[in-house]
Amino acid sequence: LSALAWASAGSPAAPPPGLLPGLLPRDHFERLESVLVDLAWPAGAAFDAAGRLWVVEAEAHRVRAFGPEGAAGAVLGARGTGPGELRRPTGVACADGAVFVADTGNHRVVVFAADPGSAPSSIGGPGDAPGGLFEPRGVAVGAEHVFVADTGHDRVAVFTRSGEFVRSIGSRGVEPGRFRAPVGCALDRRGSLYVADSLNHRVQKLHPGGTPLFAFGGPGPHPGLFQEAAGLAYHDGHVFVADRFNHRVQVLDVQGRLRFAFGEPALDAGRADGRLFAPSAVAVSLDGSRAAVCEPLEGRVQVFERTDSKSEHRDDARPEGL
């Protein structure tokens, strides 16, 4: 089986073909732009269309916006269970001016509308029945649907943008289309869904309707493999994966081929800026010039700047037979 075959949890896998152990190209996001510090367990992040970075602070039960220069701005949420309140939120996504927050402790997604005069709404709620959520940790927003990494149920829940339940994708397992603690999700230009299948140490790619296409990764320290695939992001034909316990971000194309990695691993907490320790999430700005990496144990978010301007061929620009 190739590196694109279905990878299940188990013993560390060998390096994917064409990759050598310990060899990680780092030429795309080597420059550290800024570091946001003293954050209360920054578990997730997302850029909006204006270039602001929204950071989820799980232990402060809020989401904060930061400008391009790192200046703190708007604050959304406060501890509680009521409308617009949060309990240990984890993931966040931005779409059409709205901010969608995976309200993990309240088992729902809270939507803060673009219009500041509009009341926050919610999607999902606690429960095991279809449409119920249990500790959701990731959210991705498409043109018509909201995809929620329903971590505690080992599935992905799909809702309309207005909050109506559509379907569930997957269940617990290692087979294609099954998950073990999915924690992040992202959509590409064609609507294909990518899921960080964390305890299976892989990323699964699925048809927008939920049919599994293939997976990439597998457990291990080598390039192209993961030690708990955590949050992920999509930009311009590339999937960015926070490879938590390999202490790095790996960037692969939509066919699962490793393109590059960045963030020098830090084997111990408290290491210097530019090194990573147990990253949980990654976000990429809409223009692709900046990548933000969340490190909850360090209480910081590091923002890396793209260091080249070469355009690369996008594999999602051609039909995939969907």
N, C-alpha and C positions, 0 to 999 in steps of 0.2 A: 504494500500500500504506500502511496505517496504522501507527502506532507499535506495534501488536500483531502486525504481520506478521512473517514470518521475516526476521531480520536476519543478513546474512553479513558476514564480515570484508572490509574494503576501505577506501575513502575515507571521511573523516568524514561522518556523516549529518547531515541537517538536524534542527533541534529537533522533537520530537514535536508534533503539533497541539495548540494551546492553551497551549504553554509558550514563554516568551521567553528568549533567550540571557542568561545571567548572573543570572536571577531564580530564586532558590532559597528557598522558605519555610523558616524555621528555628525554628518556634515550639514544637516538641515536646521537644527534648532540648538546650536551650541551656545549662542549668546544669551546670557541671563539678563532680562530687561529690568525686572523688579521683583521684590519679595514682600508679600503681605504677611505680617507677623501678629502675634498675640491674638490669634483667632481661636474661638471656642469649638474645637473639633470640626475643622472644615472638611465636610464629608463629600461635597459635590460642588460643581461650578458650571456656569454656562455664560456665553457671550450673547448679548442682544444685538440688534441691527445697528444700534448707535455706538457699538464698541465698548459698552459698559460690561464689566464682569460681575455677574451675580454669584455670590458665594454662600453656600448653606453652612450655617454654624449650628451643628446639631445640639451641642450642649447649651447654647443660648436660645434655642428654639426660634430661630429667625433666619432670614435671608437678607444679606446686605449687598448693595451695589457699590462698585468701585470704578472710578473713571480711568481713562488711559494712563494717567499719571499716578494712579494709586490712591487718589483722594476718595474717602468714604462718602457715599451719597445716601440714597433712599434705604429705608429699613422696612421689611415686610414681616409681619407675624409677631407673635408673642406667645409665651407658654399658655396652653389651654386647649380646650376641646370645642370651643365655639367657632362660628364662622370667621375665617381668616386667622385663626389661632393654630399653633403647631405644637407637636410633641416629638422631639428628636427627629426632625426632618433629615433626609439623606440626599436625594437627587433633585435636580432642577433642570428645566428646559425653558427656552424662550421662543415665542412664535407670535408674529403679528402684534407685537407690543405687549402681549400678556406673558406672565410668568407662571409656569406650572411647577408645583413643588410636591415631591413625594413625601407626604406627611406620615412618616414611618410609624410613629407611635400611635397615631390616630387611625391608621389603616385606611388611608384615602389619599387622593391627590387634591391639593388646594390650588385653585386658579385665581390669581390676582389679575384682574382685567387691565387692559391698556388705559382705559378711562379711570382716572383716580377717584372719580365720583361714584363708580359702580361698586357694589358690594362683592366681596370675594364669593366664589362658588366652590363646590367640591364635586369630585368624581369618585365613585366607589364608596366604600365603607366597610366596617368589619363584618366578617362572615365567611363561611366555607362554601356557600352556594355559588353558582356562576354569577359573576359580577361583584362578589365579595372579595375583599383584599385582606392579606395578612402580612404586615410589615413590608410594604412595597419600598423598594430602594432605588428605582430608576424610572425615568419617564422619557419618552420621545414623542414628538408631535408632528404629524403629517398634515397634508392638506385637508383631510376629512376625519382622520382618526387619531386617537391618543393611545399609545402603547405603553403599558405599565409593567415593569418587572415586579411581579407579585412574588417576592422572594420566599416568603414563608409557605406559599403553596406550590413552589417549584414550577411556576407557569408564567406565561405572559397574558395579561388581560387586555382586551381591546375594547375601547369605548369610542363613541362619536365625540366630536369636539364639544357637543352640548351635554355630554355625560351619560348618554344611553349606552348600556352594555351591548356589545356586538357578539363577542366570542372569546373563548379562552384558547390559548395555544400551549400544548405540551402538558407534561406531568412529570413526576419524579422518576429519574432513571438515567441511564447512560446511552441509550439508543438514540438514533437520529430523531430530532424533534423533541427529545425529553431533556430535562434540566435537573441540576442539583444546585439550588440557591442561585438563581439568576439575579444579578445585581445591577446590570446596566443594559441599556438598549439604545440603538441609533438607527436612523434611516438614511439610505443613499438617495441619489437623484431619481432613481427609478422606483422607489418605494420599497426596495428590499430591506428586510429587517435583520439587524445584527444584534446578537444577544451575548453578553458576557456571562458565560455559563461557569460561574466561579469555581465551584467545587469539582467540576469535571475538567478544569484547567484548559478551557478552550473557548473559542468564539464560534457560535453557530450563525450561519446565514440562512434565512428563510424567505420564501416567497411572501409577498404582502398578505396573501390569504392564509399563511401559516405552514405551507408545505416546506419541509426541510430541503435545502439545496446541498449544502456541504458544511463541513466544519474545518477549522484550522487551529493549530496549536497542539496541546497535549501537555502532560506534566513533565517538567524538567527545567534545568538551568540554561540550556543552550539557546542560541538565537532562534526565534520562531516558536519557541515553547514558552509555557507560562507556569508560574507558581502562584496560582489563584488569579485568574483574569478578573480584574475589578471593573471600574468604570471605563466607558469607551466613548469615542466621538468619531464622526465621519466628516471628512472634508475633501472635495475635489478628487475623488477616486482613491482615497486612502482611509484606512480604519486605524485610529489611534487607540491603543490599549494600555491602561495602567496595569502593569505586570507587578502586582503588589509585593510579593516576597522574593522576586528577583530584583526589586528596587530599581525599576527602569520603566520607560515608556517605549513600547515597540510600535512601529508603524508599518502596516501591511497594505497591499493593494486589495481590491475587492475579490481577487481570486485566492487570497490567503498567502501571497508571496511576500516575504519580508523585504522592505525597502530600506529602512534605516531605524535607528533607535537613538534616544537621547536621554540625558540625565545620568551623570556618573553615579553608579551605585554607592551608597554609604552603608557599610556593614553594621554600623552602630548608630543609634539616635544621636542627635546633636551635632552632626557633621556640618561642614561649611556649606554656604550657599552654592547652588549649582549641582549639588549631590542630592540624591533622593533616598528617602527611607520610608518604605511601605506606602507608596502612593495608592490612593483609593479611587481617584477620578482624574479625568483629563478633559479639557474643553479647548476648542479651537475657534478663533475669531472667524467671522464670515469671510474676510478677505484672505484668510490663511496666514497672516503675518505673525500671529501670536498664539502660543499654546500655554494654557494654565494648568498646573499640576497640583492637586490637593494632597497634603500630607497631614492627616489628622493627628498622628502621634507627635508631630513637630509643631502643631498649632500654626501652620503657615500654608500659603499658596505661593508657589514660584511661577513666574511668568517668563517664558522663554520666547525669544524673538527669532524669526526665520532668518537664516543667514545666506540664503541663495535666492536667485530670482529665476531659475530655470523652470520652464514649463515642462511637465512630464505627460506622457501619454496616459490617458485615463481609460482603464479597462471597462468602466461602466458606461462609456460613450457608445458602445456597440450593443446590439440586442443580446440578451442572455437566454433567449428561448422561453421567457416567462409567459 
